[in-house]
């Protein structure tokens, strides 16, 4: 990270428990170095053990990333950055509308058979990552499942019982954007381009081009790391 980007990330970082008097030992490593190391892994698509010597030892970085994911610190950092990006764009920090879609990702040999499947429509063996984004393409939620799920997100697959359930239980009105039968080839659909653009952003991180994670939850964390990089760089450029 540049100094300008680190200033943005530092202000948005969650406060460790020991600084609030909630117990625990003070951390003995530099957060900037740890974050740089994790971001390097996500952007470059390397393995943990291939961490360059310029960064702290790979096992310490691994424990740091695992703890941040398990304790919700990564999600907190991500959500704070998202709120800052929305505020600088003149919007409310909390969105009131969202777009949802899924993307099939090929699984590496490290992904166990119990958590992978086959997307017959896309002919992709692996997993599906489902994301919810706001109107600017910023991530609101991510969930990774097996690729054999039959639900198609944000299109005609929402019609029927799911729409009724969402209206009754969640008080949400779901608008179905359907593809016309008279059109062939790729077509930009209303609002759908926002989430498709987010999928393109995720592919900038080589770690997300293929699913290497043993646990789906870890892949979800990699998506959050990728989006934090995008937002922190955007904020640093604007403030510069």
N, C-alpha and C positions, 0 to 999 in steps of 0.2 A: 504494500500500500504506500502511496505517496503520503507526505505529511498532511496535505489537505484532506485526503480520504481518511486517514487515521483520526484526524480531529473530528470528523463526522461520526465515525464508528465509536470512538471513545465516549462521546457524549451520549450515544444511544445504548451503550452497553448496560446490561443489568448489573446491579450492585451485589457483590458477593455477600453471602450470609454473615461471614465473620465481621464485615464492616458495619453491619447493622446490629452487632451484639447478639447474634443468634447462635454463636458457637462455631466450632470449626477452626482449623489452622489457617493462618494467612498463606496465600499462594506464593510460592517461591519462584515463579517463572514470569516472564514478560508476556502479557496478553497480546501485544502487537506481534511478537514472534510466533506465538501459537496460532493466532488467527491467520497470519501470512502462510504458515505451514499447511494448515487445513485448506485454505483457498488455493494454494499451489497444487495440492493433491486433486481437488475437485476440477480445477481448470485444466490441468495437464493429464488427468486420467492415469496417474501412476499408482503403484501399489504402496501400501503403508511402509513396507520395508525398503522401498526405493527412495525414501525421503532423502534429499541431498544433505550433505554435512553442514551446509550453511544454516540449517534449521536445528531446533532441539532434537534430541533422540526420538526416533519414530514411535517408540512405545509410549513415551510421555505425551506426544501429540495425539496418539490414538486414544489414550485415556482421557485427555482433555476433551476431544471431540465427542467421545462416548458420554462423558459426564454432562456436557452441555446439552446433548440431545435428550438424555434421560431425565434431567431435571427441568427441562423446559426453558433453559437459558437461551438456546438458539432460537426457539420460536419467539421469545420475548424480544430479542435483538431484531429479528426479521420484522416483527409487527411494528416496532418503533420506527424502523427505517421506512416502512411502507407509509406510516402516518406522516412522516416528514416529507416524503416525496409527494403525497397527495396535497399537503398543505402548501408546498411551494408551487403546486399547479393550480392553486386557488380553489381546492376542493376540501370538503370535510374530511378529517382524518379517518372516520369510519364510513365505509361505503354503504349505500342503500340498495344497490343493484349488483348482480353478479352473473357471470357466464360460466358454464361448466362443460367440460368435454374430457375425453379420454384418449390416450395414445398408447399403442402397443410397442413394447421395447424388447428386442431380442435379449435373451438371458445367456450369460456366460456359464462355463462349467461349474463355477462356484455356487450357482443358484441351485438349491435342492429341488428335486422333482416334486416334492410335496407342496411347494409354493409357486410352481410354474404351470403354465397351461399352453393352449394353442388357440390363437385367434384365427378361426376359419375364414372370416371375412377378409382380413389383411394377410393371411397366410404367414403369420409371425409366431414362432414358438417363444414363449417367455412370459412376461408380466405386462399388466396394464397400469399406467399411472393416470389417475383421475385428478384433475385440478379444477379449482374454482378460482376465478379471477374477477377483478373489478373491471370497470369500463376502460381503464387504462392498461389492462393486461397485467396488473400487479397481483401476485399470488395471495389468495385468501385461505385456501386449504388444499391439501394434497393427500391422496390415499393411493397406495400401491396394492394391487390385487393380482390374482392369477389372470392370464390372458384369456381364459375360457369363459369369462363372464359374458352373459348374453345381453346385458343391458347396454344400450347405446345412449350415451349422454348427450343432452342438449339438442336432440333432434326428435324424430318421431318416436323414439323409444320411451319418451316421457309420457306419451299419450296413454290414457287408461287409468288403472288403479293408482299409479304413482302420483298422478296429478291430483286425484281425489284425496289421497292420503296426505299429501303436502298441504292441501288447502284446509283439511279438517284438523290435522295434528300440529302443523307448523304455521298455519295461517299465512301461507305463501300462495301467490298466484303464479303459476308457471306458464310461460308463453312458449309454445312449441314453434320452432323455426324449421319448416319442412322444405326439402329439396323438390323442385318441380320435376315431374316425370318427362317433361318436354325438352329438358336440357341435358346435354351429354358433356362429359369432361369436367374439369375443375371449375367451380363457380363460387365466388365470394358471397356468402350468405350474411344477412343482417346480423350484426353483433358477434357472429361466430369468428370473424377475422381477429377479434381481440385475443381470444384464447389460442387461436392457431399461431398468432405472432408470439405468444408466450412460449409455446412449444419450440418455436424456432430459437428463442433466446436460450432455452435450456440446452439445446444442442451445441451452444458455444462452449459448454463445459464438457470436456471429453469423457469425464467420469459418467456422464448421463447418456452418452450415445448408445451404450450398451449397459445392461443391468449386471453389475458384478457383485452385488451385495447378497450375503446369505440371508439376511432378514429384510422383509419388506420395509420395516420401520427405518432401517438405516438408509435405504434408498430415498425414503421421504425426507430424511435429514439432509441428504446430498442435494435434493431439490431446493431446500431452504437455504443451504450454503450458497448455491448458485445464484439464487435471487438476491441474497444479501450483497453479493459482489456487484451485481448489476445496479442495485439501488444506491449503494454507497458511492460508486463511481459517478453515477448520475448526479447525486447531491454535491459531490466534490467539484465537478465541472461547473455546475450552476453557481455555486458560491464563489468559485475562483473568478 
